[in-house]
Amino acid sequence: MSDMPTHFAYTKRFNAVLAYIDANLEGDLSVRALSQVANFSTFHFHRQFSAFVGVPVSRYVQLTVEILHGHRRVATHLLLARRLQHPERTHAGIAQSSSRLDTPAPQVDCK
């Protein structure tokens, strides 16, 4: 990295940190762990991350995790809404609809 300008070297390091955060949202995202990814001291990393990203590292991690959980909540709500709109497509709905038929459900031979 000594042959590239400092801002390019820092950009490369912080891109690696941001990718690490995205890939390890359920893992250790402490300042110490992230500073090791960037190969900086904890103190230097904390200051440089804030300057590079615009928010402190703890706030960035918090927002990223909240966004992930928000997407999961939205996906869960969409799935529940779909199931409420089409109850016949759920397992319980399939069992109910087949029990309403006059003829028994077809048997599948698995030989």
C-alpha positions as CSV (number, residue, x, y, z in Angstrom):
1,M,0.0,0.0,0.0
2,S,3.0,2.3,0.3
3,D,2.9,3.0,-3.5
4,M,-0.7,4.3,-3.5
5,P,-1.9,7.6,-2.0
6,T,-3.2,7.6,1.5
7,H,-6.8,8.3,0.7
8,F,-6.9,5.3,-1.8
9,A,-5.3,3.1,0.9
10,Y,-7.9,4.3,3.5
11,T,-10.7,3.8,1.0
12,K,-9.6,0.3,0.4
13,R,-9.4,-0.5,4.1
14,F,-12.8,1.1,4.9
15,N,-14.4,-0.7,2.0
16,A,-13.1,-4.0,3.5
17,V,-14.6,-3.0,6.9
18,L,-18.0,-2.1,5.4
19,A,-18.1,-5.4,3.5
20,Y,-17.1,-7.2,6.7
21,I,-20.0,-5.5,8.6
22,D,-22.5,-6.4,5.9
23,A,-21.3,-10.0,5.9
24,N,-21.2,-10.4,9.7
25,L,-24.2,-8.6,11.1
26,E,-24.9,-11.4,13.5
27,G,-21.2,-11.7,14.6
28,D,-18.6,-9.6,16.5
29,L,-18.8,-6.0,15.3
30,S,-17.0,-4.4,18.1
31,V,-14.6,-1.5,17.4
32,R,-11.7,-3.8,18.3
33,A,-12.7,-6.4,15.8
34,L,-13.4,-3.9,13.0
35,S,-10.1,-2.1,13.7
36,Q,-8.3,-5.4,13.1
37,V,-10.0,-5.8,9.8
38,A,-8.8,-2.3,8.8
39,N,-5.4,-2.9,10.3
40,F,-5.6,0.2,12.5
41,S,-5.3,0.8,16.2
42,T,-8.7,1.0,17.9
43,F,-8.2,4.7,18.6
44,H,-7.1,5.6,15.1
45,F,-9.8,3.4,13.5
46,H,-12.6,5.0,15.6
47,R,-11.6,8.5,14.6
48,Q,-10.9,7.7,10.9
49,F,-14.2,5.7,10.5
50,S,-16.2,8.7,11.7
51,A,-14.3,11.0,9.3
52,F,-14.7,8.5,6.4
53,V,-18.3,7.5,6.8
54,G,-19.7,10.5,8.6
55,V,-21.1,8.8,11.7
56,P,-19.4,6.9,14.6
57,V,-18.8,3.2,14.0
58,S,-21.2,2.2,16.7
59,R,-24.0,4.2,15.2
60,Y,-23.3,2.9,11.7
61,V,-23.5,-0.7,13.0
62,Q,-26.7,0.0,14.9
63,L,-28.3,1.5,11.8
64,T,-27.2,-1.3,9.6
65,V,-28.6,-3.9,12.0
66,E,-31.9,-2.0,12.3
67,I,-32.2,-1.9,8.6
68,L,-31.6,-5.6,8.3
69,H,-34.2,-6.3,11.0
70,G,-36.6,-3.9,9.4
71,H,-36.3,-5.8,6.1
72,R,-37.0,-9.0,7.9
73,R,-40.1,-7.5,9.6
74,V,-41.4,-6.2,6.2
75,A,-40.8,-9.6,4.6
76,T,-42.7,-11.3,7.5
77,H,-45.6,-8.8,7.2
78,L,-45.8,-9.3,3.5
79,L,-45.8,-13.1,3.9
80,L,-48.5,-12.9,6.5
81,A,-50.6,-10.6,4.3
82,R,-50.3,-13.0,1.4
83,R,-51.3,-15.9,3.5
84,L,-54.4,-14.0,4.8
85,Q,-55.3,-13.1,1.2
86,H,-54.9,-16.7,-0.1
87,P,-55.5,-19.0,2.9
88,E,-56.1,-21.9,0.5
89,R,-52.4,-21.8,-0.4
90,T,-51.2,-22.5,3.1
91,H,-50.8,-26.0,4.5
92,A,-53.8,-25.6,6.8
93,G,-55.8,-24.2,3.9
94,I,-54.9,-27.1,1.7
95,A,-56.0,-29.6,4.4
96,Q,-59.3,-27.6,4.9
97,S,-60.0,-27.4,1.2
98,S,-59.4,-31.2,0.6
99,S,-61.6,-32.1,3.5
100,R,-64.5,-30.1,2.0
101,L,-64.4,-32.2,-1.2
102,D,-66.9,-35.0,-1.6
103,T,-64.1,-37.3,-2.9
104,P,-61.1,-38.2,-0.9
105,A,-57.7,-36.6,-1.7
106,P,-55.7,-38.6,-4.3
107,Q,-53.2,-41.1,-2.9
108,V,-49.7,-40.9,-4.2
109,D,-47.8,-44.2,-4.6
110,C,-44.1,-43.5,-3.7
111,K,-42.6,-46.8,-4.9
